[in-house]
Amino acid sequence: SVEKFRFCIYAQELEKQQLLHEQSRLADRGVAVMVLMYLSACNGEPNVMVEKTLALGIHILNGGNSDVQNIMLNYLQEKKDVRFFSSISGLMNRC
């Protein structure tokens, strides 16, 4: 029915908004920067903590959260953290 369809759309939108709020709250508390710093520090060496950190980074970016993207971009631009990209390259080469 039309009502059921509208409710499903409303529920999906509510879930999306809750996710965006959770992601932004985590980023505001430093999680986005922590993800970048840990990945930089791992020097491209995979381990369980790197796996969990990548999963956390994916979670806070899921859905294209522009607030989180901007926090991460600003951090990388301000710190000029080349190690982050070297580490990611190293991790990708080990996949």
Biopython code that builds the backbone (N, CA, C, O; Angstrom):
import numpy as np
from Bio.PDB.StructureBuilder import StructureBuilder

atoms = [
    (1, "SER", "N", (0.834, -1.190, 0.000)),
    (1, "SER", "CA", (0.000, 0.000, 0.000)),
    (1, "SER", "C", (0.878, 1.254, 0.000)),
    (1, "SER", "O", (2.071, 1.198, 0.301)),
    (2, "VAL", "N", (0.275, 2.355, -0.336)),
    (2, "VAL", "CA", (0.986, 3.633, -0.407)),
    (2, "VAL", "C", (1.475, 4.058, 0.973)),
    (2, "VAL", "O", (2.588, 4.566, 1.107)),
    (3, "GLU", "N", (0.660, 3.858, 1.987)),
    (3, "GLU", "CA", (1.048, 4.235, 3.355)),
    (3, "GLU", "C", (2.268, 3.453, 3.813)),
    (3, "GLU", "O", (3.180, 4.013, 4.421)),
    (4, "LYS", "N", (2.282, 2.175, 3.524)),
    (4, "LYS", "CA", (3.415, 1.325, 3.919)),
    (4, "LYS", "C", (4.684, 1.801, 3.206)),
    (4, "LYS", "O", (5.755, 1.859, 3.811)),
    (5, "PHE", "N", (4.563, 2.136, 1.932)),
    (5, "PHE", "CA", (5.692, 2.638, 1.153)),
    (5, "PHE", "C", (6.214, 3.945, 1.746)),
    (5, "PHE", "O", (7.423, 4.117, 1.901)),
    (6, "ARG", "N", (5.314, 4.858, 2.076)),
    (6, "ARG", "CA", (5.712, 6.142, 2.667)),
    (6, "ARG", "C", (6.415, 5.928, 3.998)),
    (6, "ARG", "O", (7.413, 6.584, 4.295)),
    (7, "PHE", "N", (5.887, 5.003, 4.801)),
    (7, "PHE", "CA", (6.518, 4.710, 6.084)),
    (7, "PHE", "C", (7.928, 4.172, 5.889)),
    (7, "PHE", "O", (8.844, 4.552, 6.620)),
    (8, "CYS", "N", (8.112, 3.287, 4.906)),
    (8, "CYS", "CA", (9.442, 2.727, 4.626)),
    (8, "CYS", "C", (10.420, 3.821, 4.207)),
    (8, "CYS", "O", (11.567, 3.836, 4.652)),
    (9, "ILE", "N", (9.972, 4.724, 3.361)),
    (9, "ILE", "CA", (10.819, 5.844, 2.927)),
    (9, "ILE", "C", (11.183, 6.714, 4.128)),
    (9, "ILE", "O", (12.337, 7.110, 4.290)),
    (10, "TYR", "N", (10.190, 7.008, 4.966)),
    (10, "TYR", "CA", (10.420, 7.813, 6.166)),
    (10, "TYR", "C", (11.419, 7.114, 7.095)),
    (10, "TYR", "O", (12.324, 7.758, 7.625)),
    (11, "ALA", "N", (11.262, 5.819, 7.290)),
    (11, "ALA", "CA", (12.156, 5.052, 8.168)),
    (11, "ALA", "C", (13.581, 5.052, 7.619)),
    (11, "ALA", "O", (14.539, 5.181, 8.382)),
    (12, "GLN", "N", (13.726, 4.910, 6.315)),
    (12, "GLN", "CA", (15.055, 4.942, 5.702)),
    (12, "GLN", "C", (15.712, 6.305, 5.883)),
    (12, "GLN", "O", (16.900, 6.389, 6.196)),
    (13, "GLU", "N", (14.948, 7.359, 5.689)),
    (13, "GLU", "CA", (15.490, 8.714, 5.846)),
    (13, "GLU", "C", (15.885, 8.971, 7.300)),
    (13, "GLU", "O", (16.923, 9.579, 7.564)),
    (14, "LEU", "N", (15.071, 8.515, 8.228)),
    (14, "LEU", "CA", (15.377, 8.665, 9.641)),
    (14, "LEU", "C", (16.663, 7.914, 10.001)),
    (14, "LEU", "O", (17.502, 8.428, 10.741)),
    (15, "GLU", "N", (16.809, 6.709, 9.477)),
    (15, "GLU", "CA", (18.018, 5.918, 9.716)),
    (15, "GLU", "C", (19.248, 6.625, 9.145)),
    (15, "GLU", "O", (20.302, 6.651, 9.781)),
    (16, "LYS", "N", (19.113, 7.192, 7.955)),
    (16, "LYS", "CA", (20.219, 7.925, 7.326)),
    (16, "LYS", "C", (20.615, 9.131, 8.172)),
    (16, "LYS", "O", (21.802, 9.378, 8.385)),
    (17, "GLN", "N", (19.630, 9.878, 8.651)),
    (17, "GLN", "CA", (19.916, 11.050, 9.475)),
    (17, "GLN", "C", (20.579, 10.667, 10.796)),
    (17, "GLN", "O", (21.467, 11.372, 11.276)),
    (18, "GLN", "N", (20.149, 9.554, 11.380)),
    (18, "GLN", "CA", (20.768, 9.080, 12.620)),
    (18, "GLN", "C", (22.226, 8.692, 12.376)),
    (18, "GLN", "O", (23.094, 8.984, 13.199)),
    (19, "LEU", "N", (22.493, 8.034, 11.247)),
    (19, "LEU", "CA", (23.861, 7.647, 10.904)),
    (19, "LEU", "C", (24.732, 8.889, 10.720)),
    (19, "LEU", "O", (25.842, 8.949, 11.248)),
    (20, "LEU", "N", (24.239, 9.874, 9.979)),
    (20, "LEU", "CA", (25.002, 11.107, 9.764)),
    (20, "LEU", "C", (25.305, 11.803, 11.089)),
    (20, "LEU", "O", (26.408, 12.306, 11.299)),
    (21, "HIS", "N", (24.322, 11.826, 11.970)),
    (21, "HIS", "CA", (24.522, 12.450, 13.283)),
    (21, "HIS", "C", (25.588, 11.700, 14.086)),
    (21, "HIS", "O", (26.468, 12.314, 14.690)),
    (22, "GLU", "N", (25.499, 10.375, 14.087)),
    (22, "GLU", "CA", (26.486, 9.555, 14.811)),
    (22, "GLU", "C", (27.886, 9.762, 14.238)),
    (22, "GLU", "O", (28.847, 9.919, 14.991)),
    (23, "GLN", "N", (28.003, 9.762, 12.925)),
    (23, "GLN", "CA", (29.295, 9.958, 12.275)),
    (23, "GLN", "C", (29.878, 11.328, 12.629)),
    (23, "GLN", "O", (31.054, 11.429, 12.978)),
    (24, "SER", "N", (29.079, 12.357, 12.543)),
    (24, "SER", "CA", (29.554, 13.707, 12.839)),
    (24, "SER", "C", (29.942, 13.848, 14.304)),
    (24, "SER", "O", (30.931, 14.507, 14.624)),
    (25, "ARG", "N", (29.173, 13.236, 15.192)),
    (25, "ARG", "CA", (29.497, 13.281, 16.619)),
    (25, "ARG", "C", (30.843, 12.613, 16.886)),
    (25, "ARG", "O", (31.660, 13.138, 17.643)),
    (26, "LEU", "N", (31.075, 11.460, 16.266)),
    (26, "LEU", "CA", (32.356, 10.776, 16.435)),
    (26, "LEU", "C", (33.503, 11.623, 15.874)),
    (26, "LEU", "O", (34.560, 11.733, 16.495)),
    (27, "ALA", "N", (33.292, 12.209, 14.714)),
    (27, "ALA", "CA", (34.329, 13.041, 14.100)),
    (27, "ALA", "C", (34.635, 14.255, 14.958)),
    (27, "ALA", "O", (35.797, 14.634, 15.107)),
    (28, "ASP", "N", (33.600, 14.869, 15.525)),
    (28, "ASP", "CA", (33.792, 16.032, 16.402)),
    (28, "ASP", "C", (34.589, 15.668, 17.648)),
    (28, "ASP", "O", (35.251, 16.521, 18.238)),
    (29, "ARG", "N", (34.526, 14.423, 18.041)),
    (29, "ARG", "CA", (35.266, 13.951, 19.223)),
    (29, "ARG", "C", (36.655, 13.422, 18.872)),
    (29, "ARG", "O", (37.330, 12.838, 19.719)),
    (30, "GLY", "N", (37.081, 13.623, 17.632)),
    (30, "GLY", "CA", (38.449, 13.305, 17.246)),
    (30, "GLY", "C", (38.664, 11.954, 16.592)),
    (30, "GLY", "O", (39.804, 11.582, 16.312)),
    (31, "VAL", "N", (37.603, 11.216, 16.343)),
    (31, "VAL", "CA", (37.756, 9.875, 15.791)),
    (31, "VAL", "C", (38.316, 9.910, 14.366)),
    (31, "VAL", "O", (39.155, 9.081, 14.013)),
    (32, "ALA", "N", (37.862, 10.854, 13.554)),
    (32, "ALA", "CA", (38.328, 10.919, 12.168)),
    (32, "ALA", "C", (39.839, 11.162, 12.116)),
    (32, "ALA", "O", (40.549, 10.519, 11.343)),
    (33, "VAL", "N", (40.316, 12.080, 12.929)),
    (33, "VAL", "CA", (41.752, 12.382, 12.971)),
    (33, "VAL", "C", (42.522, 11.205, 13.554)),
    (33, "VAL", "O", (43.614, 10.891, 13.083)),
    (34, "MET", "N", (41.970, 10.550, 14.573)),
    (34, "MET", "CA", (42.626, 9.390, 15.163)),
    (34, "MET", "C", (42.814, 8.283, 14.123)),
    (34, "MET", "O", (43.860, 7.635, 14.084)),
    (35, "VAL", "N", (41.797, 8.071, 13.283)),
    (35, "VAL", "CA", (41.895, 7.066, 12.226)),
    (35, "VAL", "C", (43.081, 7.400, 11.315)),
    (35, "VAL", "O", (43.895, 6.531, 11.003)),
    (36, "LEU", "N", (43.172, 8.652, 10.897)),
    (36, "LEU", "CA", (44.259, 9.063, 10.005)),
    (36, "LEU", "C", (45.620, 8.916, 10.685)),
    (36, "LEU", "O", (46.578, 8.436, 10.079)),
    (37, "MET", "N", (45.694, 9.331, 11.942)),
    (37, "MET", "CA", (46.969, 9.253, 12.657)),
    (37, "MET", "C", (47.418, 7.802, 12.848)),
    (37, "MET", "O", (48.598, 7.492, 12.683)),
    (38, "TYR", "N", (46.492, 6.920, 13.191)),
    (38, "TYR", "CA", (46.877, 5.522, 13.397)),
    (38, "TYR", "C", (47.309, 4.881, 12.084)),
    (38, "TYR", "O", (48.293, 4.142, 12.043)),
    (39, "LEU", "N", (46.582, 5.162, 11.023)),
    (39, "LEU", "CA", (46.959, 4.594, 9.731)),
    (39, "LEU", "C", (48.314, 5.128, 9.274)),
    (39, "LEU", "O", (49.086, 4.393, 8.657)),
    (40, "SER", "N", (48.612, 6.371, 9.560)),
    (40, "SER", "CA", (49.930, 6.922, 9.245)),
    (40, "SER", "C", (51.017, 6.206, 10.034)),
    (40, "SER", "O", (52.078, 5.881, 9.501)),
    (41, "ALA", "N", (50.739, 5.966, 11.304)),
    (41, "ALA", "CA", (51.739, 5.378, 12.201)),
    (41, "ALA", "C", (51.989, 3.900, 11.937)),
    (41, "ALA", "O", (53.020, 3.375, 12.359)),
    (42, "CYS", "N", (51.086, 3.219, 11.260)),
    (42, "CYS", "CA", (51.255, 1.775, 11.039)),
    (42, "CYS", "C", (52.311, 1.456, 9.992)),
    (42, "CYS", "O", (52.720, 0.303, 9.852)),
    (43, "ASN", "N", (52.755, 2.470, 9.255)),
    (43, "ASN", "CA", (53.794, 2.306, 8.231)),
    (43, "ASN", "C", (53.473, 1.222, 7.206)),
    (43, "ASN", "O", (54.371, 0.560, 6.685)),
    (44, "GLY", "N", (52.194, 1.053, 6.927)),
    (44, "GLY", "CA", (51.797, 0.090, 5.897)),
    (44, "GLY", "C", (51.832, -1.356, 6.333)),
    (44, "GLY", "O", (51.684, -2.259, 5.508)),
    (45, "GLU", "N", (52.027, -1.590, 7.632)),
    (45, "GLU", "CA", (52.074, -2.953, 8.148)),
    (45, "GLU", "C", (50.687, -3.377, 8.625)),
    (45, "GLU", "O", (50.155, -2.801, 9.573)),
    (46, "PRO", "N", (50.103, -4.374, 7.975)),
    (46, "PRO", "CA", (48.755, -4.787, 8.387)),
    (46, "PRO", "C", (48.768, -5.536, 9.719)),
    (46, "PRO", "O", (49.686, -6.307, 10.001)),
    (47, "ASN", "N", (47.747, -5.301, 10.524)),
    (47, "ASN", "CA", (47.525, -6.056, 11.755)),
    (47, "ASN", "C", (46.047, -5.899, 12.125)),
    (47, "ASN", "O", (45.297, -5.205, 11.438)),
    (48, "VAL", "N", (45.647, -6.537, 13.196)),
    (48, "VAL", "CA", (44.234, -6.504, 13.589)),
    (48, "VAL", "C", (43.780, -5.081, 13.897)),
    (48, "VAL", "O", (42.671, -4.689, 13.533)),
    (49, "MET", "N", (44.621, -4.315, 14.559)),
    (49, "MET", "CA", (44.245, -2.938, 14.905)),
    (49, "MET", "C", (44.070, -2.090, 13.645)),
    (49, "MET", "O", (43.166, -1.257, 13.583)),
    (50, "VAL", "N", (44.918, -2.291, 12.652)),
    (50, "VAL", "CA", (44.782, -1.572, 11.382)),
    (50, "VAL", "C", (43.454, -1.959, 10.727)),
    (50, "VAL", "O", (42.738, -1.102, 10.208)),
    (51, "GLU", "N", (43.137, -3.240, 10.754)),
    (51, "GLU", "CA", (41.874, -3.715, 10.175)),
    (51, "GLU", "C", (40.680, -3.040, 10.861)),
    (51, "GLU", "O", (39.750, -2.591, 10.191)),
    (52, "LYS", "N", (40.710, -2.973, 12.184)),
    (52, "LYS", "CA", (39.614, -2.342, 12.934)),
    (52, "LYS", "C", (39.563, -0.840, 12.684)),
    (52, "LYS", "O", (38.484, -0.253, 12.605)),
    (53, "THR", "N", (40.735, -0.224, 12.560)),
    (53, "THR", "CA", (40.797, 1.219, 12.297)),
    (53, "THR", "C", (40.242, 1.532, 10.914)),
    (53, "THR", "O", (39.510, 2.506, 10.742)),
    (54, "LEU", "N", (40.587, 0.714, 9.935)),
    (54, "LEU", "CA", (40.026, 0.900, 8.593)),
    (54, "LEU", "C", (38.503, 0.745, 8.614)),
    (54, "LEU", "O", (37.789, 1.518, 7.976)),
    (55, "ALA", "N", (38.014, -0.248, 9.344)),
    (55, "ALA", "CA", (36.561, -0.456, 9.447)),
    (55, "ALA", "C", (35.886, 0.760, 10.085)),
    (55, "ALA", "O", (34.810, 1.175, 9.653)),
    (56, "LEU", "N", (36.517, 1.326, 11.110)),
    (56, "LEU", "CA", (35.973, 2.523, 11.759)),
    (56, "LEU", "C", (35.967, 3.700, 10.789)),
    (56, "LEU", "O", (34.989, 4.443, 10.711)),
    (57, "GLY", "N", (37.066, 3.866, 10.047)),
    (57, "GLY", "CA", (37.140, 4.936, 9.054)),
    (57, "GLY", "C", (36.056, 4.792, 7.992)),
    (57, "GLY", "O", (35.437, 5.778, 7.591)),
    (58, "ILE", "N", (35.831, 3.568, 7.543)),
    (58, "ILE", "CA", (34.776, 3.313, 6.558)),
    (58, "ILE", "C", (33.415, 3.654, 7.155)),
    (58, "ILE", "O", (32.572, 4.254, 6.488)),
    (59, "HIS", "N", (33.205, 3.273, 8.403)),
    (59, "HIS", "CA", (31.914, 3.544, 9.051)),
    (59, "HIS", "C", (31.625, 5.048, 9.146)),
    (59, "HIS", "O", (30.508, 5.486, 8.870)),
    (60, "ILE", "N", (32.621, 5.821, 9.530)),
    (60, "ILE", "CA", (32.350, 7.253, 9.697)),
    (60, "ILE", "C", (32.250, 7.991, 8.362)),
    (60, "ILE", "O", (31.777, 9.127, 8.312)),
    (61, "LEU", "N", (32.696, 7.346, 7.281)),
    (61, "LEU", "CA", (32.563, 7.951, 5.949)),
    (61, "LEU", "C", (31.396, 7.380, 5.149)),
    (61, "LEU", "O", (31.041, 7.914, 4.097)),
    (62, "ASN", "N", (30.801, 6.302, 5.641)),
    (62, "ASN", "CA", (29.722, 5.616, 4.930)),
    (62, "ASN", "C", (28.587, 6.589, 4.601)),
    (62, "ASN", "O", (28.112, 7.322, 5.469)),
    (63, "GLY", "N", (28.168, 6.583, 3.354)),
    (63, "GLY", "CA", (27.094, 7.480, 2.931)),
    (63, "GLY", "C", (27.579, 8.828, 2.452)),
    (63, "GLY", "O", (26.774, 9.680, 2.075)),
    (64, "GLY", "N", (28.896, 9.036, 2.462)),
    (64, "GLY", "CA", (29.446, 10.287, 1.936)),
    (64, "GLY", "C", (29.296, 11.470, 2.867)),
    (64, "GLY", "O", (29.014, 12.579, 2.411)),
    (65, "ASN", "N", (29.479, 11.260, 4.168)),
    (65, "ASN", "CA", (29.326, 12.341, 5.147)),
    (65, "ASN", "C", (30.349, 13.443, 4.861)),
    (65, "ASN", "O", (31.545, 13.266, 5.096)),
    (66, "SER", "N", (29.871, 14.579, 4.354)),
    (66, "SER", "CA", (30.774, 15.665, 3.947)),
    (66, "SER", "C", (31.462, 16.322, 5.140)),
    (66, "SER", "O", (32.578, 16.822, 4.996)),
    (67, "ASP", "N", (30.831, 16.337, 6.308)),
    (67, "ASP", "CA", (31.485, 16.897, 7.504)),
    (67, "ASP", "C", (32.737, 16.108, 7.844)),
    (67, "ASP", "O", (33.795, 16.684, 8.099)),
    (68, "VAL", "N", (32.613, 14.793, 7.847)),
    (68, "VAL", "CA", (33.751, 13.929, 8.165)),
    (68, "VAL", "C", (34.818, 14.045, 7.075)),
    (68, "VAL", "O", (36.010, 14.110, 7.374)),
    (69, "GLN", "N", (34.391, 14.069, 5.824)),
    (69, "GLN", "CA", (35.342, 14.221, 4.717)),
    (69, "GLN", "C", (36.152, 15.506, 4.874)),
    (69, "GLN", "O", (37.367, 15.502, 4.680)),
    (70, "ASN", "N", (35.486, 16.597, 5.223)),
    (70, "ASN", "CA", (36.172, 17.880, 5.377)),
    (70, "ASN", "C", (37.145, 17.867, 6.554)),
    (70, "ASN", "O", (38.239, 18.423, 6.457)),
    (71, "ILE", "N", (36.762, 17.244, 7.653)),
    (71, "ILE", "CA", (37.671, 17.135, 8.803)),
    (71, "ILE", "C", (38.935, 16.378, 8.398)),
    (71, "ILE", "O", (40.049, 16.792, 8.722)),
    (72, "MET", "N", (38.751, 15.274, 7.692)),
    (72, "MET", "CA", (39.905, 14.470, 7.271)),
    (72, "MET", "C", (40.765, 15.223, 6.256)),
    (72, "MET", "O", (41.992, 15.233, 6.359)),
    (73, "LEU", "N", (40.124, 15.843, 5.291)),
    (73, "LEU", "CA", (40.859, 16.606, 4.279)),
    (73, "LEU", "C", (41.643, 17.742, 4.909)),
    (73, "LEU", "O", (42.816, 17.939, 4.593)),
    (74, "ASN", "N", (41.007, 18.491, 5.798)),
    (74, "ASN", "CA", (41.697, 19.600, 6.465)),
    (74, "ASN", "C", (42.895, 19.107, 7.270)),
    (74, "ASN", "O", (43.953, 19.736, 7.255)),
    (75, "TYR", "N", (42.738, 17.997, 7.965)),
    (75, "TYR", "CA", (43.849, 17.448, 8.741)),
    (75, "TYR", "C", (45.017, 17.090, 7.817)),
    (75, "TYR", "O", (46.162, 17.458, 8.079)),
    (76, "LEU", "N", (44.717, 16.375, 6.745)),
    (76, "LEU", "CA", (45.787, 15.953, 5.830)),
    (76, "LEU", "C", (46.459, 17.154, 5.164)),
    (76, "LEU", "O", (47.672, 17.143, 4.953)),
    (77, "GLN", "N", (45.686, 18.185, 4.834)),
    (77, "GLN", "CA", (46.270, 19.377, 4.215)),
    (77, "GLN", "C", (47.101, 20.184, 5.210)),
    (77, "GLN", "O", (48.183, 20.665, 4.873)),
    (78, "GLU", "N", (46.595, 20.331, 6.435)),
    (78, "GLU", "CA", (47.310, 21.118, 7.442)),
    (78, "GLU", "C", (48.599, 20.428, 7.884)),
    (78, "GLU", "O", (49.639, 21.073, 8.022)),
    (79, "LYS", "N", (48.527, 19.129, 8.102)),
    (79, "LYS", "CA", (49.688, 18.388, 8.609)),
    (79, "LYS", "C", (50.635, 17.973, 7.498)),
    (79, "LYS", "O", (51.780, 17.606, 7.760)),
    (80, "LYS", "N", (50.165, 18.029, 6.261)),
    (80, "LYS", "CA", (50.960, 17.574, 5.120)),
    (80, "LYS", "C", (51.537, 16.180, 5.418)),
    (80, "LYS", "O", (52.729, 15.923, 5.252)),
    (81, "ASP", "N", (50.655, 15.313, 5.857)),
    (81, "ASP", "CA", (51.019, 13.979, 6.347)),
    (81, "ASP", "C", (51.226, 13.002, 5.195)),
    (81, "ASP", "O", (50.306, 12.279, 4.814)),
    (82, "VAL", "N", (52.429, 12.983, 4.646)),
    (82, "VAL", "CA", (52.772, 12.095, 3.537)),
    (82, "VAL", "C", (52.775, 10.637, 4.000)),
    (82, "VAL", "O", (52.506, 9.730, 3.212)),
    (83, "ARG", "N", (53.081, 10.418, 5.287)),
    (83, "ARG", "CA", (53.115, 9.041, 5.809)),
    (83, "ARG", "C", (51.775, 8.341, 5.659)),
    (83, "ARG", "O", (51.733, 7.128, 5.452)),
    (84, "PHE", "N", (50.684, 9.079, 5.759)),
    (84, "PHE", "CA", (49.364, 8.474, 5.602)),
    (84, "PHE", "C", (49.261, 7.804, 4.242)),
    (84, "PHE", "O", (48.854, 6.646, 4.144)),
    (85, "PHE", "N", (49.629, 8.529, 3.192)),
    (85, "PHE", "CA", (49.513, 7.990, 1.837)),
    (85, "PHE", "C", (50.502, 6.858, 1.598)),
    (85, "PHE", "O", (50.188, 5.897, 0.895)),
    (86, "SER", "N", (51.686, 6.963, 2.174)),
    (86, "SER", "CA", (52.658, 5.871, 2.064)),
    (86, "SER", "C", (52.145, 4.620, 2.759)),
    (86, "SER", "O", (52.301, 3.512, 2.247)),
    (87, "SER", "N", (51.532, 4.797, 3.927)),
    (87, "SER", "CA", (50.985, 3.665, 4.667)),
    (87, "SER", "C", (49.841, 3.013, 3.909)),
    (87, "SER", "O", (49.773, 1.787, 3.818)),
    (88, "ILE", "N", (48.954, 3.813, 3.373)),
    (88, "ILE", "CA", (47.822, 3.268, 2.606)),
    (88, "ILE", "C", (48.343, 2.517, 1.384)),
    (88, "ILE", "O", (47.843, 1.443, 1.049)),
    (89, "SER", "N", (49.343, 3.084, 0.723)),
    (89, "SER", "CA", (49.941, 2.411, -0.431)),
    (89, "SER", "C", (50.534, 1.061, -0.017)),
    (89, "SER", "O", (50.354, 0.057, -0.707)),
    (90, "GLY", "N", (51.236, 1.049, 1.108)),
    (90, "GLY", "CA", (51.811, -0.200, 1.604)),
    (90, "GLY", "C", (50.758, -1.235, 1.938)),
    (90, "GLY", "O", (50.915, -2.417, 1.634)),
    (91, "LEU", "N", (49.684, -0.784, 2.565)),
    (91, "LEU", "CA", (48.586, -1.710, 2.893)),
    (91, "LEU", "C", (47.931, -2.259, 1.633)),
    (91, "LEU", "O", (47.597, -3.442, 1.565)),
    (92, "MET", "N", (47.749, -1.402, 0.640)),
    (92, "MET", "CA", (47.124, -1.852, -0.611)),
    (92, "MET", "C", (48.021, -2.847, -1.348)),
    (92, "MET", "O", (47.528, -3.787, -1.971)),
    (93, "ASN", "N", (49.320, -2.641, -1.276)),
    (93, "ASN", "CA", (50.246, -3.573, -1.928)),
    (93, "ASN", "C", (50.255, -4.942, -1.272)),
    (93, "ASN", "O", (50.658, -5.926, -1.892)),
    (94, "ARG", "N", (49.816, -5.013, -0.023)),
    (94, "ARG", "CA", (49.801, -6.288, 0.698)),
    (94, "ARG", "C", (48.457, -7.013, 0.582)),
    (94, "ARG", "O", (48.302, -8.120, 1.097)),
    (95, "CYS", "N", (47.494, -6.392, -0.088)),
    (95, "CYS", "CA", (46.168, -7.026, -0.239)),
    (95, "CYS", "C", (46.206, -8.159, -1.236)),
    (95, "CYS", "O", (45.184, -8.798, -1.483)),
]
sb = StructureBuilder()
sb.init_structure("model")
sb.init_model(0)
sb.init_chain("A")
sb.init_seg("    ")
for serial, (resi, resn, name, xyz) in enumerate(atoms, 1):
    if name == "N":
        sb.init_residue(resn, " ", resi, " ")
    sb.init_atom(name, np.array(xyz, "f"), 0.0, 1.0, " ", f" {name:<3s}", serial, name[0])
structure = sb.get_structure()
